[in-house]
């Protein structure tokens, strides 16, 4: 099966291609698209930084400026990581393609398909949620303009901007060009976030699929007692040994794949995690600050939820990989391993020992990406949110 042309990675392929990050694009395509994307990104990051410098010393204004800069910081880290680990990203997709070409049984192939389908659905949900959040965020500056037409007041309602930036022009006079520019650059930023995250999710869930298919193979490794032909016991043992060798090879492939996935993201996750903690805390403060302005409170509220979703989305596939790799030894015990010969038992014993060290995706080798630690990150962010709120 040609995985790279299948519906399972179609969304991610489209997003990465539009951003010049699809590993199989030509170098000319990548350079041209990346140059365009980087130009749009720089065209808004510089005004944001200038605005932050201009209002430095005013805590409320600093809190207004920082959140969208933190989104740019997350994307910057992901872009740099993708550039540095470009060969690893391509190798991961190469390995996925090769894994789908292995000789699986019907049930094993169904397991792989189920995990690929889960990856597709998870990617679609994440993309839909992030783009829906973006649209809600986009609507807020337009609402006062619509209300001025539908429910006019004696005075014009104040103009709202997507985020704070300094263009060195009369922002009232150039309100709509500034707003359109903000819309375009924000859409690019969100697309970058979704593209890199969905790439990671389908890669991590593929690893989970390999381990799950391996578990099924191990659980059904040895012929059942009531089907055994004791006169041909040596033939059965040799046949079983050949199957054990196949399982050991698949286990090694899965472990190597998980190690490659970890090495391609370990530094990136560390910086992204730090930025997310800061972003959740600050946007939480923004939401509280804007409670007297319902539209603004909703805007910053959904932005905060999107950041929490971002951390969850990075943690869930890692948890799946951890669980599926750790359960390999249980699958060995579940099979009729005692029917195997001594060579098979020795090989299975080595697999049990290795599977007791689950495959981990970490942030900087110090933080385990998992659902349990995800709740800890949210709690930490809320603690910083309380501290920041006390300074106002």
N, C-alpha and C positions, 0 to 999 in steps of 0.2 A: 504494500500500500504506500502511495506517495503522500506522506504526512504533510509536507510543506504546501501541497496543493489541495489539501482536504479542508472541509469546513471547520475543523477543530482549531486551526490557527489562522483562519481567514481574517478575523477582526484585527488580531495583532499584526499580521502581515501588512494589512492596509495602513494601520496607524504608523508602524515603523517605516514603511516605504514613503509615506507623506512627510516624514521628518528626516529622511536620509539615514535611517538607522537600521534598515533591513540588511542583514549580512550578505545577501546574495545580489544586491544592486551593484552595478558597475561603479568603479571609483569616481568616474566623471559625474554620474548621477548623484552619488553621495555628496561629493564636494559642492555641487551646485545647490542642491536642496538644503544642505547644512548651512551654507553661506547665507541663504535667504532667511532661514529660521534664526540663525544667530544675529542677523541684522535686526530683525523684528524684536528679538529679545533685548538686545542692547539699546534699542531705541526707547524702551520704556524703563529699563533698569537704571539707566543714567539719570533721567529726571526724578525717579524715586529716591535715589541716593542723594541727589542735590537737595531735594525737599527735606529729607531727614537731617542733613547737615544744617539747613537753614533754620529748622525749628528745634535744634538741639538745645536742651535745657528746659523745654516745656514738656513735662511728663505726659500729659494727655495727648499732645500732638505726636510725640514719639510713639506712643501706643497705637495711634492711628496709622503711622507710616510703616511700622515694622512688619505686620502680618503678611502683606503681599510681597514684601522683600524676602520673607522667609520661604514663601512658595518658590520664588526665583532661586533661592539658595538650594532648596531641595532638588530642583531641576538641574541646577548647575552641577551638583554632586553626581547626579545620575548621568548627565551627559559626559562629564569627565571620566566617570567609571566605565561608561560604554566605550569611550575612546581608548582608554588604557587597556581594557579587557576585551577589545573587539574580537580578537582571535578566539578567546574563550567562549564568547557569545556565539560565534559561528560554529565552534566545535560542539557546543551543546545542541544546537539544532542539527548538526551532522549526526550526532549520536542518537538523537530522537529518530531521525530518518532511518538510521541503520537498525535501531531496535525494532521499528515497525516492520522491518524486512526479515526478522528472525522467524524460525519455524515454531510457531505456537500451536497448541491444540485449540479446538474451537472455543472451549471455555476460557482458556488463557487469553485468547484474542478478544473475547467479549469483555474480560476484565480490563484490558488495556483500553478498549473503546469506551468503557464506562468512565474511566478516569479522564480520558481525553474529552469526553462529553461534559464531565464536571468542570474541567478547566475552561471549556468554551462557555458554559453557562455562567460560571463565576466571573469570567472576563466581561461577558455581556452585562451582567448585573452591575459590576463595578463601573464600567464605562457609562451605563445609563444613569447610575446614581451620581457620578461626578459631573456629567454634562447637565443633568437636571439641577444640581446644586449651582452650577455655573449660570444656567438660565435664570434661576431665582435671583442670584446675585446681580445679573444683568438688568433684571426688571426694575430693581429698586430706584435707580436714577431717573427712570422714565415715568414712574408713577406720579411725581409732582407735576410733570408737564401734562400728563393725561388729565389729572384732577383740575388743573387750571382751565382746561377746556370743558370738562364735564361738570364740575362743581366750582366755578370761579369764585374767588374771594376779592375783597377790595384791593388787596395787594397780591403781587405775584409770589408764589411759594418759592422758598430758597432752592437754588440749584444744588443737586447732589452729584458727586463724582464717584466713579467706580473705585478709585483709590487716590491717595495723596501723591501728587507729582508736581514738579516745577518745570514749566515750559518756557518761562521768561517771556510770556505774551499775556495779553488781557484774556483771562480764562473765560470771562463772561461773553466776550465777543466771539471767541473761538470755541464755544462750549461744545457744539456738535462735532467738529473735527477732532477735538480732544477725546470726546466720548467714543467716537468710532475707532480711533486709534487704540484706546484702552480696551475696547471689545475685541479687536483683532489680536492684540498681544496677549490678552488674558486667555483667549481661546487656544492660542498656540501653547501657552504655558500648561493649561489643563490637558491638552492633547499629549504633550510630552510626558506628563505625569502618568496618564492612563496607558500610554504606549509602553513605557518601561515597566510599569507594575504588572500589566497583563502578560508581558514577555516572561517576567519572573514567575508568575502564577502557573502558566501552562508548563513551564520547564520543571517547576517543583512538583506539580501533580503528575507529570510524566514519571518522575522518579518514584513517586508513591505507587503508580501503576505497575512499574517493573517489580517492586518488592511484593505487591499484592499478587501478581501473576506467579512470582517465585514461591510464595506461600502456598498457593493452590497446587503447584507442581510438587512441592515437598509433602503436603498432606496426602497426596495420592501417589506417592512415590513407589511404595512397595505393594506387591500383589496381596490381596486379602487372604487370610488363612483358609477360608472355605473354598478359595479358588486355586490354591497352591497344588502343584503336582510334585509331591515329595520325591518321586523318582528322578525328576529333572531339577533338583534343588540347586546344583552348581550352575546350571544354565540360568536359573532364576536370579542367583546372586550376581552373575556376571552382567545380566541384563539390568539388574538394579544398580550395579556399580556404574554402568554407562549412563544411566539416568542421573545418578548422584553427581557424576562429573559434569553433566549438562547443567545441573542446578548450581554447582560450585562456580562454573563459568559465568552463568547469569548473575549470581550473587556478586561476583567480582566486578562485572560490568555495572551493576547497580551501585556498588560502593564507589567505584571510580567516578561514575556520573555524579553522585552526591558530593564527592570531594571537589569536583570541578565546579559544580554549582555554588558550593560554599566559597571557594576561592575567588569566584567572579563577583561576589556580592559582599564579602565580609567587611571591607573598609567602607563601602558605600552605606551599608546598613547602620554603621556606627554614627556617621555624621547625620544621616537622615533621622535617626532616632533622637539625637540631641536637638535638632532643629524642630522636630515635631513636638517635643515636650515644651519648648519655648513658645511655639506657635499656638498650641492649645491653651496655654496659660494666658497669653496676651489677648487672643481673640475672645477668650472667656471674659476677661476684664472689659473688652470693648462691648460685648453684649450687655453686660451689667450697666456700663456707662450710658448706653443708648436706650434703656428701658422706657424713658419718656418719649422716645421716637420709635414707635412700633415697627415701621418699615425697616429702619436701620438695625433694630434689635434682631429682627428676623433674618436680615442679611448676614450679620455677623454670627448669629446662632447656627445657621445652616453651614456656614464656613467652618465653625468649630466642629460640628458633627462630621463634616467631610474629612477633617484632619484625623479625627478618631477612627473613622472608617478606613482611612489610609493605613494607619498602624495595624488595624485588625486584618486588613487585606494582606499585609506583609507577614503577619504572624500565623494566620490560618494554614496556608500551604506548607509552611515550615513545620507546624504541628503535625500535619498529615504525614509528612516525610519522616519525622521522628517516630511517630506511632507505628507506621508500616515497617520501618526498618527494624525496630525493636521487637516486633512480633514474629520475626523470622524463626527464632528459636522455638517459640510455641508451636509453630507449624511443623517443625521437625518432630517435636514430641508427640504431636497429634497423629502423625503417620505411623505405620507399622515398621519403625526403624529396626526393631529387634529381629526382623526377618532378613535383614541385610547381612552381607558378609563382613569380615573384619576390615577389609580395605574401605568399604563403604562407610562403616561406623566411624573409622578414624577421620574420614573426610567430613562426615556430618558433625563430628565433635569439634573440628576446627571452625566449621560454620557457626555452630552454637556459640563458641567462645567469642567469635568476631561480632555476631549479632547482638551480644550483650552490651556492646558499645554502640548505641544508636547513632544514626547519622544526624548531625546537628547543623542548622544554619544559625550563625551567630552574627552579632554586631561587634566587630573589633575583637573577636575571640573572648569577650568578657560578658556578653549579654546573650542569652539564649532566646532566639525568636520562637515564642510559644504563646499559647492563649493565656496561660497562667501569668507569664511576665507582662503580657499585654494589659491585664487588669492593674498590675503594679505600675506600669507607665502612666495609665490614666489617673491613678491615685496620686502619683508624684506630680503630674501636671496640675491637678486640682490643688495640691499643697502650694505650689508656686503661684497659682492663680490667687489663692487667699493672701499670700504675702504681698503680691503686687497690688491687690485691691486695698490692702491696709495702708499703702504708701500714698494713695490718692487723698 
